[in-house]
Amino acid sequence: MNEWLQNKLSHKNYSLAETYMQDNGHFTPQYDFLVTKHNVRMIDYVLNMEDLETQFASLMKAFGLNLKMAGKMNAARTSGGTHLEPQHLNQQTVNEIQHVFAHDFELSPNYKTTPWQKEA
């Protein structure tokens, strides 16, 4: 897994459009969908997967909407899918992830408490 991820994330020029088209956009930083090149934020709210249900409920309440999430969102982990976790990543892979997705982590208020935190 580490070798595969490092291969996918390294040697990419993320300023080129063709890079975004590779792998059906699965390795495109989410920041690029949320903020323009001129640092204009195009969205008002970012909800984190770690606390999605609670954050979604708070957002709906703030707007006076009576909407709730429908069931489980991550079927892969509940149906015998992957058993890979952040602790299975080696330091080189973590460094590459932190480099490519640095702006994504800045958007998350939980950055300092995630397994992606840089070691001191």
C-alpha positions in Angstrom: 0.0 0.0 0.0 2.8 2.4 0.9 4.6 1.9 -2.4 1.3 2.3 -4.4 0.3 5.5 -2.6 3.8 7.0 -3.0 3.7 6.2 -6.7 0.3 7.8 -7.1 1.2 11.0 -5.2 4.8 11.7 -6.3 6.0 13.2 -9.5 2.7 14.9 -10.3 2.4 18.5 -11.5 -0.8 19.6 -9.8 -0.9 22.8 -11.8 -1.6 20.9 -15.0 -5.2 20.0 -15.9 -4.2 16.5 -17.1 -3.0 15.6 -13.6 -6.6 16.1 -12.3 -7.9 13.7 -15.0 -5.6 10.9 -14.0 -7.1 8.3 -11.8 -10.6 9.9 -12.3 -9.6 12.7 -10.1 -9.3 10.5 -7.0 -6.0 12.1 -5.9 -7.1 15.7 -6.5 -6.8 17.8 -3.3 -10.3 18.8 -2.1 -9.0 22.3 -1.5 -8.9 22.7 -5.3 -12.7 22.2 -5.5 -13.3 24.6 -2.6 -10.9 27.6 -3.2 -10.1 29.4 -6.5 -6.5 30.1 -7.6 -7.0 33.6 -6.2 -7.7 32.2 -2.7 -11.4 33.0 -2.9 -13.3 30.4 -0.9 -16.3 29.2 -2.9 -18.1 27.4 -0.1 -19.2 28.4 3.3 -19.1 25.1 5.3 -16.8 22.1 5.4 -18.0 19.1 7.3 -15.5 16.5 8.6 -16.1 12.8 8.1 -14.9 12.2 11.7 -17.9 14.0 13.1 -20.1 14.2 10.0 -23.5 13.3 11.6 -23.2 15.8 14.4 -21.9 18.6 12.2 -24.6 17.9 9.6 -27.3 18.0 12.3 -25.9 21.3 13.6 -25.8 22.9 10.2 -29.4 21.8 9.4 -30.6 23.2 12.8 -28.8 26.5 12.1 -30.8 26.9 8.8 -34.0 25.7 10.4 -34.1 22.6 8.1 -35.6 19.3 9.4 -33.2 17.0 7.5 -31.3 14.0 8.9 -28.6 11.8 7.4 -29.7 8.4 6.2 -27.7 5.6 7.9 -24.1 4.6 7.6 -21.9 6.5 5.1 -18.8 4.3 5.0 -20.0 0.9 3.8 -16.5 -0.3 3.0 -15.5 -0.5 6.7 -18.7 -2.1 7.9 -19.0 -4.8 5.2 -15.7 -6.5 5.6 -13.9 -4.1 3.3 -10.4 -2.8 4.0 -8.6 -3.2 7.3 -6.0 -0.6 6.4 -5.6 2.2 8.9 -3.4 5.3 9.1 -1.0 3.4 11.4 -0.1 1.2 8.4 1.4 4.1 6.6 5.1 4.6 6.8 6.7 8.0 7.4 7.6 8.5 3.7 3.9 8.0 2.7 2.7 10.3 5.5 5.1 13.0 4.3 3.9 12.7 0.7 0.3 12.9 1.8 1.0 15.9 4.0 2.8 17.6 1.1 0.2 17.0 -1.6 -2.9 17.6 0.6 -1.4 20.4 2.8 -4.2 22.8 2.0 -6.9 20.1 2.7 -5.5 19.7 6.2 -5.5 23.4 6.8 -9.3 23.4 6.2 -9.9 20.8 8.9 -10.1 22.1 12.5 -9.2 18.6 13.6 -5.8 18.6 11.9 -3.8 18.6 15.0 -5.6 15.6 16.5 -5.6 13.4 13.4 -3.1 10.6 12.6 -1.6 12.9 9.9 -0.1 15.3 12.5 3.6 15.8 11.8 5.9 14.4 14.4 7.9 16.8 16.4 
